[in-house]
């Protein structure tokens, strides 16, 4: 019988996979896994969202990220759930300008995601950059489809998904919501540098990481 791998070291290794992407303006955007040290910054980010943006992202009228959701977000890799933040340098400090969470289902080979962009940072291509990065990450995990759900009146998310080639339809979890999805194709070279390294190393195929808990 094979020995069980040390899952704590696997979760530590998640911090190695960081991507630097360029926005339309040429400014760099860092997309990386969230870490425990980011808890306060993430809470401040959610409190700083407008009421409507927070409602759209958390699917309810709350003033901040609930403690239970924060806990899930910080435990990257558990239950095949992952969370990333997008940062930019603002006044010589790394500032969270967006975030996303996604989960991989090994049975259906699909990945579900949700994301948000800080209100003052919308319209600068950050959402498109994060979504493209998520597609890379999902493909590296082995997903054949990426999908999400949002409120029917969330024009920003619907516009972002439509621009990125997502189709709308299917059954959402709530009649007030709409589901959108996009097929993913396994490319020989995954365009996200960090995830190309992960796929080449076979690290992401570790069953301890992908198994549901």
N, C-alpha and C positions, 0 to 999 in steps of 0.2 A: 504493500500500500504506500502510495506516494505521501511524503510529508507535506503538511499544509504550509504554504508560503507565509512569510511574515507580512501581514497586511499593513502594519504600521509603516514599514519601509516603503511599501508601494504608494501609500498616501503621501509620504514625504517626497517621493520622486515626482509627484504631480507638479510640484513647484518649478520643475525644470522646464516645463513646456510653456513658453511665453512667445508671443508673436508681436512683431512691430510692423504695422501696416501704415500706408500713406493715404491721407485723405485727399480730396480734390484740390485743396489748397496747398498741398505739399507737407502739411504738418504731420508729424508722427503720432500714431495712436498705439498705445500698448494694450494688448489683450492678454490677460493672464488669469490663472486660477486664483480664486480668492483664498486668503489665508486667515488664520485666527487673528492676526494682528490688524486685519482690515475691518473688524467688527464695528468699531466706533465710526469709522469713516463711512461704512455702508449704511449704518443707521442714520447718520447725518445726511447722506445722499437721499434716502427715502423721505426724510422729513422735509428736505428742500424741494421735493417735487411739488408741482401744483396739485390741488385737490383732485382735479380731473385726471391728471397723469397717474397719480397714485391709485385712483379708483380703477383706471383701465388696467394697470399692471397687476394689482393685487386682487382684482375682481371683487371689490367691496369697498365700503366707506370706512377706511381706517386711517389713523393719523400717522402711523409708522409701521415698519415691518414687524409683524408679530414675533415674539420671542421664539415660538416653535418653528417659524419659518426661518428665522435667523440661524437657529441651531442646525436645521437641515442644510442651509446654504453653506455654512462653515465646514461641514463634514463632507468635503469633496470626495467623490468616489464611492461613498457608501450607498448601497442600493442602486448602483449604476446611475446615480445622480451627480451632476457636475454644475459648478457655478463659476462664472468668469466676471471680471470687471474690466472696463475700458478706462484707461487713464491718459491724461494729457498733462504736460507741464504748464502750469499757470502760476505766474509770479514766483518762479523757481521752486515750486512745490508740485508733487504729483497729485492730481485732482481727479476723483472719480467722475466721469462724464456719462457713463452708461454701465449697464450690467445685463447679464443674461443667465438663465438657468436652463439646463437641458437634461433629459434622462433617456437612456437607451434601453429598449426592450429587446432582449435576445431572441424571444420567441417569434416576434413579428418583424424583427430587423428594422424597426422604426425608431426615430428619435423625436421626442416632443420638446418644444422649446417655448420660452417666453422671454421678452426683453423689454428694456426701457432705456430712454435717453433723457438726460436732464433737460428741462424745458429751455434753458438758455443756450443749450448746445444743439438743439434740433435745427434741421435744415442745412447742416454742414457735411452731410455724407457719413456721419458716424454710424447711424443705423444700418446703412448699406454695408459698411465695412464690417460691423459686428456680425451681421447676418451671413455675409460671405465667409467669414471666419468660422462661424458655427457649422456651415455646410462642410467645410474641410474637416472639422473635428468629428462631426457625425459620420462622415464617410470613412474616416480612419477607424472608428469604432466598428464599422461593418454595416452601418445603416443603409438601407435601400431607399428610404423615404424620410423626409423631414417635415414635420407638421406643427401647427400651432392653432390656438383658438383665441378669439378676442371678441369684444362687444361689436355689434353691427354698426354702432355709431363711432367707433374708434377709427376715424379717417386716416390718422397718421400711420397706424400699423397696417391697415388695409392697403393704403397707398404704397407703403414700403414693400409689402409682400407681393403686390401686383407688379410693381416695377422689377422685382427680382425673379419674376416668372412663376410665381405660385398660382395654383388653380384653386378656386373656391367651390365648396360643395361638401357633400357628406353630412353626417350627423354630428353636430356639436353637442357638448354636454348640457347645454341650456339653450332654449329657444331664442334667448336674447343674444346669443353668440353666433359667430360664423367660424367655420373651420377652413383652413387653407393648408395646402401641402405641395410638395415638390419632390419629384424623383431624383435620387442621387446616383451618380455613376462612378463606379470604382475606377479611378484613374491610376495609371502606373506611377505617376508622380503627383502626390498630394501637394497642392500649391502652398499650404501653410508649412513653413520650414520646420517648425518644432514638431508638427504632427507627421511630417514626412520621416523625420528621424525616429519617431515613436513606432511608426508602422514598419520601418525597415528593421528595427531592433526586435520587432515582435512583442514588445513590452505590453501593448494594449490587448494582446490576446490572453493575458493572464486571467485565468478563470476567477481568481479571488477578487479581481477588480470588477469584472463584468457580471458576476453572479448577483442575483437579487437577494436582499437580506430580509 
